[in-house]
Amino acid sequence: MAVTKKFLKSKPEVQVTFEVSKAAAKEAVSVFLLGEFAGWEPIELKPLKSGVFKASLKLPVDQQPQYQYRFRLVDAAGQEWFDNDWEAEAYCANPFGGENSVLCVSE
């Protein structure tokens, strides 16, 4: 799993690309991004021919310095599980007894 950030010079935004590798996706046929930046509503990552899942978002940098997020993975039988970004900048406790990944958007 990886996150790349590109800070835009023309606007107070950062373009963030979320990527889940084939190894991290395991048997998943669908991968969703859940995060504070979308009110925890799922954003489906696009599956690529390489087996990687990917999505890009533009996030404001002047509203809050960081956002929490997780991935929801679903296999062909409909079984789902949650996973954090293995390379997240930080982690914090969530209300379900686990942890969320943290994305920092300040320069």
C-alpha positions as CSV (number, residue, x, y, z in Angstrom):
1,M,0.0,0.0,0.0
2,A,1.2,3.4,-0.8
3,V,0.1,7.0,-0.7
4,T,1.7,9.8,-2.9
5,K,1.0,13.5,-2.4
6,K,1.4,16.4,-4.9
7,F,0.8,19.8,-3.4
8,L,-0.8,22.2,-5.9
9,K,0.7,25.6,-6.3
10,S,-2.4,27.2,-7.8
11,K,-4.8,26.1,-5.0
12,P,-4.6,25.2,-1.3
13,E,-5.1,21.5,-2.2
14,V,-3.0,18.4,-2.3
15,Q,-3.6,15.6,-4.9
16,V,-3.4,12.3,-3.0
17,T,-3.1,9.0,-4.8
18,F,-4.0,5.9,-2.8
19,E,-2.7,2.6,-4.1
20,V,-3.2,-1.0,-2.8
21,S,-0.7,-3.5,-4.2
22,K,-1.7,-6.9,-5.6
23,A,0.0,-8.5,-2.6
24,A,-1.8,-6.3,-0.1
25,A,-5.2,-6.9,-1.9
26,K,-4.8,-10.6,-1.6
27,E,-8.0,-12.2,-2.9
28,A,-9.9,-8.9,-3.0
29,V,-11.9,-8.2,-6.2
30,S,-13.0,-4.8,-4.8
31,V,-11.1,-2.3,-2.7
32,F,-12.7,0.8,-1.1
33,L,-11.2,3.8,0.6
34,L,-13.0,5.0,3.7
35,G,-11.9,8.3,5.3
36,E,-12.8,11.5,7.2
37,F,-12.3,13.4,3.9
38,A,-15.4,11.7,2.5
39,G,-17.5,11.5,5.6
40,W,-16.4,7.8,5.9
41,E,-18.4,7.0,2.7
42,P,-16.7,4.4,0.6
43,I,-14.7,5.5,-2.5
44,E,-14.0,2.6,-4.9
45,L,-10.4,2.2,-6.0
46,K,-10.0,1.4,-9.7
47,P,-8.6,-2.1,-10.4
48,L,-5.6,-2.0,-12.9
49,K,-4.5,-4.9,-15.1
50,S,-1.4,-5.3,-12.9
51,G,-3.6,-6.2,-10.0
52,V,-3.1,-2.9,-8.2
53,F,-6.1,-0.8,-7.0
54,K,-5.8,3.0,-7.3
55,A,-7.7,6.2,-6.7
56,S,-6.7,9.9,-6.6
57,L,-8.4,12.7,-4.7
58,K,-7.8,16.4,-4.2
59,L,-8.0,17.4,-0.6
60,P,-7.9,20.9,1.0
61,V,-4.9,21.7,3.0
62,D,-6.4,24.7,4.8
63,Q,-9.3,22.9,6.6
64,Q,-7.4,20.4,8.8
65,P,-3.8,19.2,9.0
66,Q,-4.5,15.4,8.8
67,Y,-7.2,12.9,8.0
68,Q,-7.9,9.3,9.2
69,Y,-8.6,6.6,6.7
70,R,-8.8,2.8,6.2
71,F,-9.3,0.3,3.3
72,R,-12.2,-2.1,3.0
73,L,-11.4,-5.1,0.8
74,V,-14.1,-7.5,-0.6
75,D,-13.5,-10.9,-2.1
76,A,-15.6,-12.7,-4.8
77,A,-17.7,-14.4,-2.2
78,G,-18.6,-11.1,-0.6
79,Q,-16.4,-11.5,2.5
80,E,-15.0,-8.2,3.6
81,W,-12.2,-7.2,5.8
82,F,-10.5,-3.9,6.8
83,D,-6.8,-3.1,6.6
84,N,-4.7,-0.1,7.2
85,D,-2.1,1.4,4.9
86,W,1.1,-0.5,5.7
87,E,3.1,2.6,5.0
88,A,0.9,5.2,6.7
89,E,2.5,8.3,8.1
90,A,1.0,7.5,11.5
91,Y,-1.8,5.5,13.1
92,C,-4.4,6.4,15.7
93,A,-7.0,4.5,17.7
94,N,-10.5,4.2,16.4
95,P,-13.8,3.6,18.3
96,F,-13.9,-0.1,17.2
97,G,-10.8,-1.2,19.2
98,G,-8.5,-1.0,16.2
99,E,-6.5,1.6,14.5
100,N,-6.9,4.0,11.5
101,S,-4.2,5.2,9.2
102,V,-3.3,8.9,9.3
103,L,-2.6,11.1,6.3
104,C,-0.9,14.5,6.9
105,V,-1.8,17.2,4.4
106,S,0.2,20.1,5.7
107,E,3.4,21.0,3.9
